[in-house]
Structure formats: C-alpha cells, structure tokens
Amino acid sequence: MKGLPGVKEYRFEARDEADTERLASRLAARLEPGTVLALDGDLGAGKTRFSQALARGLGVTETVNSPTFTIIKEYEGRDMPFYHMDVYRISQEEADELGLEEYFFGAGVCTVEWASLIDALLPEERLELYISVTGAASRSFAVRPRGEPYATLCAGLADEGVLTDA
C-alpha cells in the first residue's frame, strides 16, 4: 500500500484467524452507518475471512460468503445492515452502473473486496486495509484512515493497543 502524504498508517499483526477475528470485532464495535472499508491484498490473503469476522461483530447471524459472482450481498446486522462487495470481476464502468454510492452512503457498513480496482468510485473518506500473507495462518494488516472520522477511529484503536504505528 503506497503511503499518502499526511495520512498516518497503522499496523495489525494477526498470528492466526483468532487475531483477525479480534481486529474485526474491535472495529465492528466502533462502526457507524455509512462506514466504508476498502479491502485489498493478494488472492487468498483473507479479505473474505476478515469480512466474515466483521459481519459477526456487527451481529450478522447468517452465513457470510464471498460475493464474487453476485458482486453485492446484503445482510441484516444487530443495529444496521452489512453490505459485502467483491469487485474483482467487474470493470470500473460496470461498477459505476451499479449505483454503489447508495451503499457507500447508506444506512449500513460496507466492505469492498479488491477496492483499488474501483478507487475512483470510492468515497474520499474511508478506511483502507491491505492484508498481506506472512505465514500459513498469519497475516499483516496495513490500515490507513482516509478522513477525520477514520483517523479518530484508528487513533482510538491504537490507544487501546489494537493497532500500532506503521
């Protein structure tokens, strides 16, 4: 993930899936309607796994699976909807026609897997997470807040010892 001038980056090291679950749970507790999480990483890095854990943290009781071929799946959470997107197989033009802004600025939390493929369509303010494989079960998360609400969210998680400075 390329650094942006003036944008602080944080890290989270997950030794296993339980650590990924912990990060997602701690994030979910702080999210509000209109939150957008832009997920990127290599194939198999854990974008869907993270999305499943986040959904559980938001109180989604249904099985959450990859929306690779449906592009968008909607779930009801405890307090708000969860919108799970996978834009890997669509073009920027096709994404533009889907009306994604209704989800981005809607009443729920939205995760976008392969978000960098539609960067121009994403809201300026968002939370970017880049997941890297560091071992058989371990992952490294580079977390970059874009906008004041996300900077505040990350600073709070850093204060709690969940995130560390990059």
MDTraj code that builds the backbone (N, CA, C; nanometers):
import mdtraj as md
import numpy as np

residues = "MET LYS GLY LEU PRO GLY VAL LYS GLU TYR ARG PHE GLU ALA ARG ASP GLU ALA ASP THR GLU ARG LEU ALA SER ARG LEU ALA ALA ARG LEU GLU PRO GLY THR VAL LEU ALA LEU ASP GLY ASP LEU GLY ALA GLY LYS THR ARG PHE SER GLN ALA LEU ALA ARG GLY LEU GLY VAL THR GLU THR VAL ASN SER PRO THR PHE THR ILE ILE LYS GLU TYR GLU GLY ARG ASP MET PRO PHE TYR HIS MET ASP VAL TYR ARG ILE SER GLN GLU GLU ALA ASP GLU LEU GLY LEU GLU GLU TYR PHE PHE GLY ALA GLY VAL CYS THR VAL GLU TRP ALA SER LEU ILE ASP ALA LEU LEU PRO GLU GLU ARG LEU GLU LEU TYR ILE SER VAL THR GLY ALA ALA SER ARG SER PHE ALA VAL ARG PRO ARG GLY GLU PRO TYR ALA THR LEU CYS ALA GLY LEU ALA ASP GLU GLY VAL LEU THR ASP ALA".split()
xyz = np.array([
    [0.0863, -0.1164, 0.0000],
    [0.0000, 0.0000, 0.0000],
    [0.0905, 0.1221, 0.0000],
    [0.0742, 0.2056, -0.0987],
    [0.1573, 0.3246, -0.1083],
    [0.1106, 0.4287, -0.0083],
    [0.2045, 0.4868, 0.0635],
    [0.1704, 0.5895, 0.1611],
    [0.1268, 0.7187, 0.0944],
    [0.0353, 0.7863, 0.1547],
    [-0.0095, 0.9162, 0.1070],
    [0.0445, 1.0231, 0.1999],
    [0.0858, 1.1360, 0.1449],
    [0.1356, 1.2438, 0.2308],
    [0.0292, 1.2851, 0.3328],
    [0.0704, 1.2945, 0.4578],
    [-0.0206, 1.3402, 0.5625],
    [-0.1197, 1.2363, 0.6121],
    [-0.1151, 1.1144, 0.5602],
    [-0.2070, 1.0088, 0.6032],
    [-0.1278, 0.9082, 0.6860],
    [-0.1627, 0.8985, 0.8113],
    [-0.0943, 0.8072, 0.9016],
    [-0.1362, 0.6637, 0.8714],
    [-0.0409, 0.5735, 0.8820],
    [-0.0707, 0.4329, 0.8593],
    [-0.0470, 0.3553, 0.9884],
    [-0.1331, 0.2577, 1.0114],
    [-0.1252, 0.1720, 1.1291],
    [-0.1032, 0.0285, 1.0848],
    [-0.0710, -0.0567, 1.1806],
    [-0.0490, -0.1979, 1.1531],
    [-0.1219, -0.2842, 1.2553],
    [-0.1540, -0.4038, 1.2109],
    [-0.2063, -0.5070, 1.2995],
    [-0.1466, -0.6379, 1.2522],
    [-0.0856, -0.7105, 1.3430],
    [-0.0267, -0.8403, 1.3106],
    [-0.1156, -0.9503, 1.3673],
    [-0.1653, -1.0346, 1.2779],
    [-0.2506, -1.1470, 1.3177],
    [-0.1700, -1.2759, 1.3081],
    [-0.1527, -1.3419, 1.4203],
    [-0.0802, -1.4695, 1.4210],
    [-0.1669, -1.5821, 1.3659],
    [-0.2991, -1.5632, 1.3778],
    [-0.3919, -1.6677, 1.3354],
    [-0.5292, -1.6056, 1.3119],
    [-0.6255, -1.6898, 1.2776],
    [-0.7608, -1.6397, 1.2494],
    [-0.8267, -1.5786, 1.3726],
    [-0.7910, -1.6241, 1.4907],
    [-0.8474, -1.5670, 1.6132],
    [-0.8063, -1.4202, 1.6277],
    [-0.6846, -1.3884, 1.5876],
    [-0.6405, -1.2485, 1.5914],
    [-0.7163, -1.1644, 1.4886],
    [-0.7386, -1.2206, 1.3708],
    [-0.8174, -1.1499, 1.2693],
    [-0.9578, -1.1241, 1.3220],
    [-1.0143, -1.2231, 1.3892],
    [-1.1481, -1.2099, 1.4497],
    [-1.1475, -1.0974, 1.5539],
    [-1.0407, -1.0900, 1.6315],
    [-1.0305, -0.9863, 1.7350],
    [-1.0265, -0.8466, 1.6724],
    [-0.9454, -0.8299, 1.5678],
    [-0.9397, -0.7000, 1.4997],
    [-1.0768, -0.6626, 1.4446],
    [-1.1411, -0.7545, 1.3763],
    [-1.2718, -0.7271, 1.3168],
    [-1.3755, -0.6932, 1.4235],
    [-1.3731, -0.7652, 1.5336],
    [-1.4667, -0.7402, 1.6432],
    [-1.4464, -0.6009, 1.7033],
    [-1.3209, -0.5647, 1.7259],
    [-1.2910, -0.4332, 1.7839],
    [-1.3306, -0.3211, 1.6874],
    [-1.3091, -0.3435, 1.5594],
    [-1.3523, -0.2446, 1.4595],
    [-1.5048, -0.2342, 1.4567],
    [-1.5704, -0.3489, 1.4505],
    [-1.7167, -0.3516, 1.4398],
    [-1.7832, -0.2729, 1.5523],
    [-1.7264, -0.2795, 1.6712],
    [-1.7838, -0.2099, 1.7868],
    [-1.7820, -0.0579, 1.7698],
    [-1.6984, -0.0073, 1.6792],
    [-1.6835, 0.1375, 1.6600],
    [-1.7475, 0.1897, 1.5313],
    [-1.8028, 0.1023, 1.4504],
    [-1.8523, 0.1442, 1.3192],
    [-1.9940, 0.1988, 1.3250],
    [-2.0198, 0.2915, 1.2328],
    [-2.1492, 0.3588, 1.2234],
    [-2.2022, 0.3460, 1.0813],
    [-2.3310, 0.3719, 1.0614],
    [-2.3845, 0.3708, 0.9249],
    [-2.3044, 0.4646, 0.8352],
    [-2.2815, 0.4195, 0.7125],
    [-2.2049, 0.4982, 0.6175],
    [-2.0559, 0.4689, 0.6194],
    [-2.0131, 0.3761, 0.7052],
    [-1.8726, 0.3377, 0.7108],
    [-1.8375, 0.2551, 0.5871],
    [-1.7236, 0.2868, 0.5267],
    [-1.6745, 0.2111, 0.4110],
    [-1.5351, 0.1585, 0.4423],
    [-1.5191, 0.0266, 0.4315],
    [-1.3893, -0.0376, 0.4486],
    [-1.3451, -0.0895, 0.3128],
    [-1.2325, -0.0392, 0.2648],
    [-1.1771, -0.0770, 0.1358],
    [-1.0687, -0.1816, 0.1593],
    [-1.0947, -0.3050, 0.1163],
    [-1.0028, -0.4169, 0.1421],
    [-0.9241, -0.4525, 0.0165],
    [-0.7960, -0.4731, 0.0347],
    [-0.7106, -0.5186, -0.0741],
    [-0.6096, -0.6169, -0.0187],
    [-0.5443, -0.6874, -0.1072],
    [-0.4441, -0.7870, -0.0713],
    [-0.4394, -0.8921, -0.1793],
    [-0.3385, -0.9754, -0.1741],
    [-0.3257, -1.0809, -0.2737],
    [-0.4415, -1.1794, -0.2639],
    [-0.4609, -1.2564, -0.3704],
    [-0.5602, -1.3629, -0.3713],
    [-0.5291, -1.4582, -0.2560],
    [-0.6282, -1.4863, -0.1728],
    [-0.6094, -1.5767, -0.0595],
    [-0.5532, -1.5113, 0.0653],
    [-0.5416, -1.3781, 0.0652],
    [-0.4839, -1.3098, 0.1819],
    [-0.5794, -1.3058, 0.3008],
    [-0.7088, -1.3151, 0.2762],
    [-0.8042, -1.3156, 0.3874],
    [-0.9072, -1.2044, 0.3855],
    [-0.9337, -1.1465, 0.2700],
    [-1.0324, -1.0385, 0.2609],
    [-1.1719, -1.0882, 0.2994],
    [-1.2099, -1.2031, 0.2447],
    [-1.3418, -1.2584, 0.2782],
    [-1.3449, -1.3034, 0.4236],
    [-1.2398, -1.3645, 0.4705],
    [-1.2335, -1.4087, 0.6112],
    [-1.2513, -1.2900, 0.7050],
    [-1.1826, -1.1788, 0.6740],
    [-1.1976, -1.0580, 0.7549],
    [-1.3417, -1.0076, 0.7481],
    [-1.4008, -1.0068, 0.6284],
    [-1.5394, -0.9601, 0.6123],
    [-1.6364, -1.0461, 0.6930],
    [-1.6137, -1.1765, 0.6950],
    [-1.6987, -1.2665, 0.7746],
    [-1.6879, -1.2329, 0.9231],
    [-1.5666, -1.2085, 0.9694],
    [-1.5460, -1.1749, 1.1102],
    [-1.6092, -1.0401, 1.1440],
    [-1.5975, -0.9446, 1.0542],
    [-1.6593, -0.8140, 1.0760],
    [-1.8114, -0.8278, 1.0834],
    [-1.8672, -0.9076, 0.9938],
    [-2.0122, -0.9297, 0.9938],
    [-2.0579, -0.9877, 1.1278],
    [-1.9849, -1.0851, 1.1796],
    [-2.0200, -1.1413, 1.3115],
    [-2.0162, -1.0323, 1.4174],
    [-1.9128, -0.9473, 1.4120],
    [-1.9016, -0.8383, 1.5078],
    [-2.0167, -0.7390, 1.4983],
    [-2.0781, -0.7302, 1.3805],
    [-2.1929, -0.6417, 1.3606],
    [-2.3254, -0.7111, 1.3927],
    [-2.3163, -0.8362, 1.4340],
    [-2.4373, -0.9095, 1.4727],
    [-2.5067, -0.9822, 1.3597],
    [-2.4403, -1.0026, 1.2472],
    [-2.4983, -1.0794, 1.1371],
    [-2.4964, -1.2267, 1.1771],
    [-2.6116, -1.2917, 1.1697],
    [-2.6209, -1.4322, 1.2096],
    [-2.6204, -1.5274, 1.0902],
    [-2.6454, -1.4762, 0.9706],
    [-2.6439, -1.5599, 0.8507],
    [-2.4999, -1.5968, 0.8149],
    [-2.4867, -1.6983, 0.7312],
    [-2.3558, -1.7334, 0.6773],
    [-2.3155, -1.6268, 0.5765],
    [-2.1977, -1.5727, 0.5931],
    [-2.1448, -1.4713, 0.5012],
    [-2.0421, -1.5401, 0.4131],
    [-2.0661, -1.5366, 0.2815],
    [-1.9686, -1.5942, 0.1900],
    [-1.9337, -1.4933, 0.0815],
    [-1.8351, -1.5264, 0.0035],
    [-1.7831, -1.4321, -0.0952],
    [-1.8888, -1.3955, -0.1986],
    [-1.9037, -1.2654, -0.2239],
    [-1.9974, -1.2211, -0.3268],
    [-1.9319, -1.2120, -0.4649],
    [-1.8341, -1.2978, -0.4922],
    [-1.7553, -1.2895, -0.6154],
    [-1.8427, -1.2807, -0.7400],
    [-1.9433, -1.3639, -0.7518],
    [-2.0242, -1.3646, -0.8741],
    [-2.1512, -1.2821, -0.8625],
    [-2.1949, -1.2528, -0.7415],
    [-2.3136, -1.1687, -0.7244],
    [-2.2751, -1.0230, -0.7045],
    [-2.1520, -0.9960, -0.6775],
    [-2.0907, -0.8641, -0.6590],
    [-2.1288, -0.7996, -0.5260],
    [-2.2577, -0.7976, -0.4921],
    [-2.3010, -0.7344, -0.3670],
    [-2.3953, -0.8285, -0.2924],
    [-2.3712, -0.8454, -0.1636],
    [-2.4638, -0.9192, -0.0774],
    [-2.4994, -0.8292, 0.0402],
    [-2.6248, -0.8340, 0.0790],
    [-2.6738, -0.7542, 0.1915],
    [-2.7150, -0.8464, 0.3054],
    [-2.6790, -0.8062, 0.4273],
    [-2.7107, -0.8837, 0.5468],
    [-2.7665, -0.7887, 0.6525],
    [-2.8529, -0.8412, 0.7370],
    [-2.9037, -0.7624, 0.8483],
    [-2.8188, -0.7872, 0.9716],
    [-2.7653, -0.6818, 1.0264],
    [-2.6881, -0.6899, 1.1492],
    [-2.7751, -0.6539, 1.2684],
    [-2.7138, -0.6493, 1.3836],
    [-2.7845, -0.6176, 1.5074],
    [-2.8453, -0.4774, 1.5021],
    [-2.7663, -0.3785, 1.4614],
    [-2.8119, -0.2393, 1.4622],
    [-2.8209, -0.1760, 1.3244],
    [-2.7595, -0.2398, 1.2244],
    [-2.7581, -0.1820, 1.0899],
    [-2.7234, -0.2897, 0.9892],
    [-2.7511, -0.2632, 0.8620],
    [-2.7160, -0.3606, 0.7582],
    [-2.5650, -0.3684, 0.7355],
    [-2.5238, -0.4804, 0.6786],
    [-2.3858, -0.5021, 0.6381],
    [-2.3884, -0.5298, 0.4878],
    [-2.3152, -0.4497, 0.4112],
    [-2.3061, -0.4649, 0.2667],
    [-2.1670, -0.5186, 0.2331],
    [-2.1635, -0.6335, 0.1683],
    [-2.0375, -0.7006, 0.1370],
    [-2.0227, -0.7058, -0.0147],
    [-1.9181, -0.6437, -0.0663],
    [-1.8960, -0.6360, -0.2109],
    [-1.7637, -0.7020, -0.2491],
    [-1.7617, -0.7582, -0.3676],
    [-1.6394, -0.8099, -0.4279],
    [-1.6403, -0.7597, -0.5723],
    [-1.5498, -0.6678, -0.6044],
    [-1.5494, -0.6036, -0.7366],
    [-1.4393, -0.6590, -0.8283],
    [-1.3859, -0.7746, -0.7944],
    [-1.2750, -0.8332, -0.8700],
    [-1.3094, -0.8566, -1.0167],
    [-1.4303, -0.8989, -1.0444],
    [-1.4670, -0.9410, -1.1790],
    [-1.5438, -0.8363, -1.2590],
    [-1.5451, -0.7132, -1.2136],
    [-1.6173, -0.6113, -1.2902],
    [-1.5226, -0.4965, -1.3268],
    [-1.5590, -0.4273, -1.4321],
    [-1.4790, -0.3123, -1.4757],
    [-1.5238, -0.1880, -1.3986],
    [-1.4432, -0.0847, -1.4084],
    [-1.4776, 0.0440, -1.3452],
    [-1.6120, 0.0934, -1.4001],
    [-1.6335, 0.0780, -1.5301],
    [-1.7579, 0.1224, -1.5929],
    [-1.8782, 0.0435, -1.5402],
    [-1.8612, -0.0896, -1.5290],
    [-1.9694, -0.1723, -1.4756],
    [-1.9990, -0.1353, -1.3304],
    [-1.8949, -0.1114, -1.2536],
    [-1.9130, -0.0713, -1.1136],
    [-1.9884, 0.0599, -1.1046],
    [-1.9568, 0.1514, -1.1935],
    [-2.0220, 0.2824, -1.1950],
    [-2.1724, 0.2688, -1.2200],
    [-2.2112, 0.1709, -1.3001],
    [-2.3521, 0.1494, -1.3332],
    [-2.4313, 0.0820, -1.2214],
    [-2.3633, 0.0239, -1.1243],
    [-2.4307, -0.0497, -1.0170],
    [-2.4936, 0.0403, -0.9104],
    [-2.4623, 0.1682, -0.9096],
    [-2.5162, 0.2570, -0.8068],
    [-2.4565, 0.2299, -0.6700],
    [-2.3261, 0.2052, -0.6662],
    [-2.2608, 0.1712, -0.5403],
    [-2.2699, 0.2813, -0.4358],
    [-2.2815, 0.4062, -0.4805],
    [-2.2881, 0.5169, -0.3838],
    [-2.4073, 0.5032, -0.2900],
    [-2.5130, 0.4346, -0.3334],
    [-2.6273, 0.4115, -0.2445],
    [-2.5858, 0.3256, -0.1247],
    [-2.4921, 0.2349, -0.1472],
    [-2.4394, 0.1520, -0.0388],
    [-2.3359, 0.2299, 0.0424],
    [-2.2459, 0.2994, -0.0279],
    [-2.1395, 0.3728, 0.0401],
    [-2.1942, 0.4774, 0.1367],
    [-2.3025, 0.5411, 0.0970],
    [-2.3589, 0.6474, 0.1799],
    [-2.4930, 0.6056, 0.2401],
    [-2.5132, 0.4744, 0.2528],
    [-2.6392, 0.4207, 0.3014],
    [-2.6438, 0.4046, 0.4520],
    [-2.7353, 0.3211, 0.4953],
    [-2.7645, 0.3044, 0.6376],
    [-2.6829, 0.1945, 0.7035],
    [-2.5836, 0.1411, 0.6325],
    [-2.5079, 0.0301, 0.6895],
    [-2.3583, 0.0465, 0.6760],
    [-2.2889, -0.0627, 0.7073],
    [-2.1436, -0.0710, 0.6937],
    [-2.1148, -0.1467, 0.5645],
    [-2.0192, -0.0975, 0.4878],
    [-1.9879, -0.1550, 0.3582],
    [-1.8418, -0.1980, 0.3530],
    [-1.8170, -0.3236, 0.3151],
    [-1.6800, -0.3669, 0.2854],
    [-1.6725, -0.3924, 0.1357],
    [-1.5603, -0.3515, 0.0775],
    [-1.5378, -0.3693, -0.0655],
    [-1.4077, -0.4466, -0.0836],
    [-1.4195, -0.5709, -0.1275],
    [-1.3005, -0.6500, -0.1566],
    [-1.2481, -0.6113, -0.2943],
    [-1.1142, -0.6016, -0.3074],
    [-1.0471, -0.5562, -0.4287],
    [-1.0812, -0.4102, -0.4581],
    [-1.0936, -0.3320, -0.3545],
    [-1.1387, -0.1926, -0.3650],
    [-1.0535, -0.1074, -0.4580],
    [-0.9249, -0.1337, -0.4658],
    [-0.8385, -0.0499, -0.5506],
    [-0.8788, -0.0563, -0.6977],
    [-0.9527, -0.1584, -0.7377],
    [-0.9971, -0.1690, -0.8767],
    [-1.1026, -0.0646, -0.9118],
    [-1.1694, -0.0093, -0.8098],
    [-1.2703, 0.0945, -0.8349],
    [-1.2397, 0.2198, -0.7523],
    [-1.1131, 0.2464, -0.7334],
    [-1.0695, 0.3563, -0.6474],
    [-1.1416, 0.4879, -0.6770],
    [-1.1606, 0.5206, -0.8034],
    [-1.2234, 0.6480, -0.8404],
    [-1.3693, 0.6571, -0.7960],
    [-1.4327, 0.5431, -0.7708],
    [-1.5739, 0.5426, -0.7290],
    [-1.5919, 0.5418, -0.5779],
    [-1.4848, 0.5114, -0.5054],
    [-1.4947, 0.5029, -0.3596],
    [-1.5079, 0.6419, -0.2981],
    [-1.5742, 0.6502, -0.1834],
    [-1.5795, 0.7790, -0.1132],
    [-1.4388, 0.8232, -0.0742],
    [-1.4158, 0.9513, -0.0743],
    [-1.2853, 1.0041, -0.0340],
    [-1.2518, 0.9613, 0.1089],
    [-1.3526, 0.9654, 0.1963],
    [-1.3328, 0.9223, 0.3353],
    [-1.3689, 0.7754, 0.3472],
    [-1.2689, 0.6976, 0.3921],
    [-1.2868, 0.5527, 0.4052],
    [-1.1719, 0.4958, 0.4873],
    [-1.1855, 0.3700, 0.5244],
    [-1.0786, 0.3004, 0.5949],
    [-1.0219, 0.1963, 0.4997],
    [-0.8935, 0.2090, 0.4669],
    [-0.8284, 0.1162, 0.3760],
    [-0.7509, 0.0125, 0.4566],
    [-0.7693, -0.1134, 0.4203],
    [-0.6957, -0.2227, 0.4835],
    [-0.6306, -0.3061, 0.3745],
    [-0.4996, -0.3208, 0.3832],
    [-0.4271, -0.4065, 0.2911],
    [-0.3758, -0.5255, 0.3717],
    [-0.4156, -0.6456, 0.3283],
    [-0.3822, -0.7670, 0.4012],
    [-0.2718, -0.8419, 0.3271],
    [-0.1632, -0.8716, 0.3995],
    [-0.0509, -0.9469, 0.3428],
    [-0.0377, -1.0803, 0.4148],
    [-0.0081, -1.1836, 0.3381],
    [0.0192, -1.3160, 0.3947],
    [0.1615, -1.3147, 0.4491],
    [0.1754, -1.3515, 0.5767],
    [0.3087, -1.3566, 0.6378],
    [0.3467, -1.4969, 0.6838],
    [0.2535, -1.5904, 0.6734],
    [0.2776, -1.7291, 0.7128],
    [0.1550, -1.8123, 0.6811],
    [0.1563, -1.9388, 0.7179],
    [0.0437, -2.0278, 0.6884],
    [-0.0884, -1.9732, 0.7421],
    [-0.0884, -1.9210, 0.8632],
    [-0.2103, -1.8673, 0.9234],
    [-0.1961, -1.7202, 0.9614],
    [-0.0763, -1.6653, 0.9503],
    [-0.0534, -1.5275, 0.9955],
    [-0.0717, -1.4268, 0.8820],
    [-0.1187, -1.3088, 0.9214],
    [-0.1433, -1.2011, 0.8266],
    [-0.0982, -1.0695, 0.8884],
    [-0.0595, -0.9770, 0.8009],
    [-0.0252, -0.8422, 0.8433],
    [-0.1251, -0.7472, 0.7779],
    [-0.1837, -0.6592, 0.8594],
    [-0.2809, -0.5618, 0.8109],
    [-0.2172, -0.4233, 0.8124],
    [-0.2132, -0.3583, 0.6973],
    [-0.1767, -0.2171, 0.6898],
    [-0.3090, -0.1421, 0.6872],
    [-0.3288, -0.0528, 0.7812],
    [-0.4570, 0.0158, 0.7992],
    [-0.4346, 0.1652, 0.7795],
    [-0.5065, 0.2222, 0.6831],
    [-0.4896, 0.3630, 0.6524],
    [-0.6248, 0.4358, 0.6582],
    [-0.6403, 0.5269, 0.7544],
    [-0.7637, 0.6052, 0.7605],
    [-0.7600, 0.7191, 0.6586],
    [-0.8674, 0.7364, 0.5862],
    [-0.8806, 0.8481, 0.4923],
    [-0.9975, 0.9333, 0.5416],
    [-0.9674, 1.0437, 0.6058],
    [-1.0705, 1.1320, 0.6594],
    [-1.0719, 1.1292, 0.8107],
    [-1.1197, 1.2377, 0.8683],
    [-1.1164, 1.2567, 1.0136],
    [-1.1896, 1.1483, 1.0938],
    [-1.3105, 1.1069, 1.0537],
    [-1.3771, 1.0027, 1.1340],
    [-1.2944, 0.8743, 1.1429],
    [-1.2280, 0.8394, 1.0348],
    [-1.1479, 0.7172, 1.0328],
    [-1.0160, 0.7358, 1.1077],
    [-0.9613, 0.8565, 1.1018],
    [-0.8400, 0.8858, 1.1788],
    [-0.8691, 0.8743, 1.3280],
    [-0.9839, 0.9251, 1.3695],
    [-1.0252, 0.9169, 1.5100],
    [-1.0466, 0.7713, 1.5508],
    [-1.1115, 0.6939, 1.4647],
    [-1.1353, 0.5521, 1.4913],
    [-1.0022, 0.4796, 1.5108],
    [-0.9062, 0.5014, 1.4210],
    [-0.7766, 0.4330, 1.4296],
    [-0.6966, 0.4791, 1.5507],
    [-0.7021, 0.6071, 1.5802],
    [-0.6301, 0.6577, 1.6979],
    [-0.6857, 0.5921, 1.8244],
    [-0.8165, 0.5743, 1.8315],
    [-0.8780, 0.5070, 1.9465],
    [-0.8331, 0.3625, 1.9580],
    [-0.8260, 0.2930, 1.8446],
    [-0.7802, 0.1538, 1.8463],
    [-0.6318, 0.1454, 1.8809],
    [-0.5555, 0.2454, 1.8419],
    [-0.4132, 0.2498, 1.8784],
    [-0.3983, 0.2752, 2.0283],
    [-0.4810, 0.3640, 2.0830],
    [-0.4781, 0.3912, 2.2264],
    [-0.5093, 0.2662, 2.3078],
    [-0.5954, 0.1807, 2.2528],
    [-0.6324, 0.0558, 2.3209],
    [-0.5300, -0.0553, 2.2978],
    [-0.4289, -0.0277, 2.2160],
    [-0.3268, -0.1280, 2.1875],
    [-0.3634, -0.2270, 2.0782],
    [-0.4743, -0.2025, 2.0073],
    [-0.5153, -0.2923, 1.8991],
    [-0.4293, -0.2690, 1.7756],
    [-0.4131, -0.1419, 1.7376],
    [-0.3293, -0.1051, 1.6239],
    [-0.1985, -0.0459, 1.6741],
    [-0.0950, -0.0583, 1.5925],
    [0.0333, 0.0056, 1.6221],
    [0.0692, 0.0996, 1.5081],
    [0.1556, 0.1954, 1.5351],
    [0.2026, 0.2845, 1.4299],
    [0.2850, 0.2047, 1.3299],
    [0.2691, 0.2380, 1.2035],
    [0.3452, 0.1687, 1.0978],
    [0.4888, 0.2178, 1.0952],
])
top = md.Topology()
chain = top.add_chain()
for i, resn in enumerate(residues, 1):
    res = top.add_residue(resn, chain, resSeq=i)
    for name in ("N", "CA", "C"):
        top.add_atom(name, md.element.get_by_symbol(name[0]), res)
traj = md.Trajectory(xyz[None], top)
